[in-house]
């Protein structure tokens, strides 16, 4: 059985970022980016996680 976050009330951070892999626009994140780690759009994150 896998763990799934059942909370739909997660606060999203609004901003203007770009995916580090494909350059797609990212306007919402569930965390405040620190600038040290790359950001990935949903598609690139799913592909990266599937490897």
Secondary structure, 3 states (H helix, E strand, C coil): CCCCCCCCCCCCEEEEEECCCCCCEEEEECCCCCCCCCCCCHHHHHHHHHC
